[in-house]
Amino acid sequence: MSTTKPVHEVRLGTTKAAIWANTTEDGRTRYSVTVQRIYRDNEEWKRTTSFRRDDLLVLAKVLDLAHSWICQQPNERAAA
């Protein structure tokens, strides 16, 4: 079984952004981002895409760092 992995991850505490590379038909790379928060429920670690009020500033920072990483990539610099 083949598992696709993100090209980069940004994590602050329990908040994580995964950056995915997608190649277009013309050979360009476009990036997408997924975010999640991990938490512990008793002894089990779980993941959610819901964020609480106190998570929002950390989420904003994680997204800012993900945006900065994407903008530093060669294809993104050429497109700007």
Residue frames as a rotation matrix with the C-alpha (Angstrom) as fourth column:
MET 1
0.576 0.817 0.000 0.00
0.817 -0.576 0.000 0.00
0.000 0.000 -1.000 0.00
SER 2
-0.467 -0.735 0.492 1.41
0.744 -0.627 -0.230 3.38
0.478 0.259 0.839 -1.06
THR 3
0.438 0.560 -0.703 0.88
0.848 -0.517 0.117 6.34
-0.298 -0.647 -0.701 1.25
THR 4
0.196 -0.314 0.929 1.26
0.521 -0.769 -0.370 9.88
0.831 0.556 0.013 0.02
LYS 5
0.054 -0.272 -0.961 3.10
0.964 -0.236 0.121 12.11
-0.259 -0.933 0.250 2.46
PRO 6
0.956 0.249 -0.153 3.11
0.219 -0.957 -0.189 15.88
-0.194 0.147 -0.970 2.72
VAL 7
0.400 -0.847 0.349 6.15
0.524 -0.101 -0.846 17.69
0.752 0.522 0.403 1.34
HIS 8
-0.721 -0.596 0.354 6.39
0.038 -0.543 -0.839 19.78
0.692 -0.591 0.414 4.50
GLU 9
0.298 0.802 -0.518 4.73
0.745 0.144 0.652 20.11
0.597 -0.580 -0.554 7.90
VAL 10
-0.538 -0.335 0.774 4.47
-0.250 -0.813 -0.525 23.01
0.805 -0.476 0.354 10.30
ARG 11
0.261 0.618 -0.742 3.59
0.602 0.497 0.625 22.22
0.755 -0.610 -0.242 13.89
LEU 12
-0.609 -0.315 0.728 3.17
-0.407 -0.664 -0.628 24.41
0.681 -0.678 0.276 16.94
GLY 13
-0.563 0.378 0.735 2.02
-0.726 0.197 -0.658 22.53
-0.394 -0.904 0.164 20.00
THR 14
-0.407 0.508 0.759 -1.04
0.221 0.861 -0.458 20.49
-0.886 -0.019 -0.463 19.11
THR 15
0.667 0.643 -0.377 -1.78
-0.165 -0.366 -0.916 22.35
-0.727 0.673 -0.138 15.85
LYS 16
-0.397 -0.814 0.424 -0.32
0.218 0.365 0.905 21.10
-0.892 0.452 0.032 12.59
ALA 17
0.566 0.448 -0.692 -0.45
-0.610 -0.338 -0.717 22.14
-0.555 0.828 0.082 8.93
ALA 18
-0.068 -0.534 0.843 0.49
0.429 0.747 0.508 19.61
-0.901 0.396 0.178 6.27
ILE 19
0.121 0.003 -0.993 1.57
-0.726 -0.682 -0.091 21.01
-0.677 0.732 -0.080 2.89
TRP 20
0.236 0.105 0.966 0.85
0.395 0.898 -0.194 18.87
-0.888 0.427 0.171 -0.15
ALA 21
-0.568 -0.462 -0.681 2.40
-0.482 -0.484 0.730 19.22
-0.667 0.743 0.052 -3.60
ASN 22
0.356 0.710 0.608 0.17
0.333 0.511 -0.792 18.69
-0.873 0.484 -0.055 -6.61
THR 23
-0.756 -0.651 -0.073 1.55
0.113 -0.239 0.964 18.66
-0.645 0.721 0.254 -10.16
THR 24
0.226 0.844 -0.486 -0.67
-0.438 -0.358 -0.825 20.26
-0.870 0.400 0.289 -12.78
GLU 25
0.762 0.149 0.630 -1.05
0.420 0.626 -0.657 19.03
-0.493 0.765 0.414 -16.36
ASP 26
0.865 -0.456 0.207 1.47
-0.078 -0.531 -0.844 21.63
0.495 0.714 -0.495 -17.54
GLY 27
0.209 -0.842 -0.497 4.07
0.615 0.508 -0.603 20.38
0.760 -0.180 0.624 -15.03
ARG 28
-0.277 -0.269 0.922 3.76
-0.438 -0.819 -0.371 23.17
0.855 -0.507 0.109 -12.47
THR 29
-0.579 0.062 -0.813 3.59
0.674 0.597 -0.435 22.43
0.459 -0.800 -0.388 -8.78
ARG 30
-0.069 0.626 0.777 0.68
-0.427 -0.723 0.544 23.82
0.902 -0.294 0.317 -6.80
TYR 31
-0.906 -0.328 -0.266 0.41
0.115 0.414 -0.903 23.48
0.407 -0.849 -0.337 -3.06
SER 32
0.253 0.948 0.194 -2.54
-0.206 -0.143 0.968 22.80
0.945 -0.285 0.159 -0.79
VAL 33
-0.787 -0.508 0.350 -2.68
-0.382 -0.044 -0.923 22.80
0.484 -0.860 -0.159 2.99
THR 34
0.306 0.831 -0.466 -4.63
0.189 0.426 0.885 20.74
0.933 -0.358 -0.027 5.49
VAL 35
-0.497 -0.433 0.752 -4.78
-0.612 -0.440 -0.657 21.59
0.615 -0.787 -0.046 9.18
GLN 36
0.364 0.604 -0.709 -5.57
0.207 0.690 0.694 19.55
0.908 -0.400 0.126 12.26
ARG 37
-0.014 -0.295 0.955 -5.38
-0.919 -0.374 -0.129 19.62
0.395 -0.879 -0.266 16.01
ILE 38
-0.229 -0.082 -0.970 -4.35
0.134 0.984 -0.115 16.57
0.964 -0.157 -0.215 18.01
TYR 39
-0.050 0.247 0.968 -5.72
-0.933 -0.357 0.043 15.85
0.356 -0.901 0.248 21.45
ARG 40
-0.890 -0.294 -0.348 -5.80
-0.135 0.900 -0.416 13.04
0.435 -0.323 -0.840 23.94
ASP 41
0.180 0.962 0.207 -9.04
-0.828 0.034 0.560 11.32
0.532 -0.272 0.802 24.90
ASN 42
0.919 -0.016 0.394 -8.19
-0.280 0.677 0.680 9.17
-0.278 -0.736 0.618 27.92
GLU 43
0.131 -0.925 0.357 -5.29
0.024 0.363 0.931 7.05
-0.991 -0.113 0.070 26.65
GLU 44
0.138 0.018 0.990 -6.02
0.912 0.389 -0.134 7.49
-0.387 0.921 0.037 22.94
TRP 45
-0.648 -0.385 -0.658 -4.63
0.056 -0.885 0.463 10.23
-0.760 0.263 0.595 20.69
LYS 46
0.233 0.780 0.580 -7.18
0.837 0.142 -0.528 11.69
-0.495 0.609 -0.620 18.28
ARG 47
-0.881 -0.471 0.053 -7.22
0.410 -0.703 0.581 14.28
-0.237 0.534 0.812 15.51
THR 48
0.229 0.971 -0.064 -9.77
0.784 -0.223 -0.579 16.91
-0.577 0.083 -0.813 14.62
THR 49
-0.532 -0.319 0.784 -10.20
0.750 -0.608 0.262 19.75
0.393 0.727 0.562 12.15
SER 50
0.642 0.725 0.250 -12.22
0.435 -0.613 0.659 21.74
0.631 -0.314 -0.709 14.69
PHE 51
-0.527 -0.850 0.027 -10.48
0.542 -0.360 -0.759 24.47
0.655 -0.385 0.650 16.63
ARG 52
0.334 0.578 -0.745 -11.40
0.942 -0.235 0.240 26.13
-0.036 -0.781 -0.623 19.90
ARG 53
0.975 0.097 0.199 -11.15
0.104 -0.994 -0.027 29.84
0.196 0.047 -0.980 20.64
ASP 54
0.645 -0.763 0.041 -7.77
-0.390 -0.283 0.876 29.44
-0.657 -0.581 -0.480 22.32
ASP 55
0.128 -0.580 0.804 -6.43
0.623 0.678 0.390 27.53
-0.772 0.451 0.448 19.30
LEU 56
0.823 0.419 0.383 -7.14
0.533 -0.338 -0.776 30.26
-0.196 0.843 -0.501 16.77
LEU 57
0.756 -0.599 -0.263 -4.04
-0.604 -0.794 0.070 32.43
-0.251 0.106 -0.962 17.18
VAL 58
-0.176 -0.806 0.566 -1.80
-0.329 0.590 0.738 29.37
-0.928 -0.057 -0.368 17.06
LEU 59
0.274 0.369 0.888 -3.70
0.695 0.562 -0.448 28.20
-0.665 0.740 -0.103 13.96
ALA 60
0.990 0.088 -0.109 -3.13
0.003 -0.791 -0.612 31.61
-0.140 0.606 -0.783 12.36
LYS 61
0.304 -0.951 -0.060 0.61
-0.784 -0.286 0.551 31.38
-0.541 -0.120 -0.832 13.07
VAL 62
-0.187 -0.320 0.929 0.82
0.161 0.923 0.350 27.83
-0.969 0.215 -0.121 11.69
LEU 63
0.615 0.488 0.619 -0.95
0.687 0.054 -0.725 28.98
-0.386 0.871 -0.302 8.52
ASP 64
0.871 -0.377 -0.315 1.36
-0.431 -0.894 -0.125 32.01
-0.234 0.244 -0.941 8.27
LEU 65
-0.082 -0.950 0.301 4.41
-0.589 0.290 0.754 29.72
-0.804 -0.115 -0.583 8.49
ALA 66
0.012 0.166 0.986 2.91
0.572 0.807 -0.143 27.36
-0.820 0.566 -0.086 5.90
HIS 67
0.929 0.357 0.095 2.27
0.297 -0.568 -0.767 30.32
-0.220 0.741 -0.634 3.58
SER 68
0.536 -0.805 -0.256 5.85
-0.722 -0.594 0.355 31.54
-0.438 -0.005 -0.899 4.02
TRP 69
-0.247 -0.635 0.732 7.24
-0.109 0.769 0.630 28.09
-0.963 0.076 -0.259 3.21
ILE 70
0.371 0.466 0.803 5.11
0.734 0.384 -0.561 27.81
-0.570 0.797 -0.200 0.07
CYS 71
0.983 0.034 -0.178 6.16
-0.060 -0.864 -0.500 31.30
-0.171 0.503 -0.847 -1.09
GLN 72
0.228 -0.973 -0.025 9.83
-0.706 -0.183 0.684 30.30
-0.671 -0.138 -0.729 -0.76
GLN 73
0.144 -0.143 0.979 9.45
0.380 0.921 0.078 27.41
-0.913 0.361 0.187 -3.20
PRO 74
-0.781 -0.618 -0.089 10.94
0.166 -0.343 0.925 27.95
-0.602 0.708 0.370 -6.70
ASN 75
-0.568 0.618 0.543 7.66
0.769 0.164 0.618 27.46
0.293 0.769 -0.568 -8.62
GLU 76
0.442 0.776 -0.451 5.83
0.885 -0.458 0.080 29.89
-0.145 -0.434 -0.889 -6.37
ARG 77
-0.081 -0.545 -0.835 8.53
0.271 -0.818 0.507 32.56
-0.959 -0.185 0.214 -6.68
ALA 78
-0.915 -0.291 0.279 8.40
0.318 -0.097 0.943 32.31
-0.247 0.952 0.181 -10.48
ALA 79
-0.247 0.914 0.321 4.61
0.894 0.088 0.439 32.64
0.373 0.396 -0.839 -10.49
ALA 80
0.201 0.356 -0.913 4.59
0.803 -0.594 -0.055 35.74
-0.561 -0.722 -0.405 -8.27
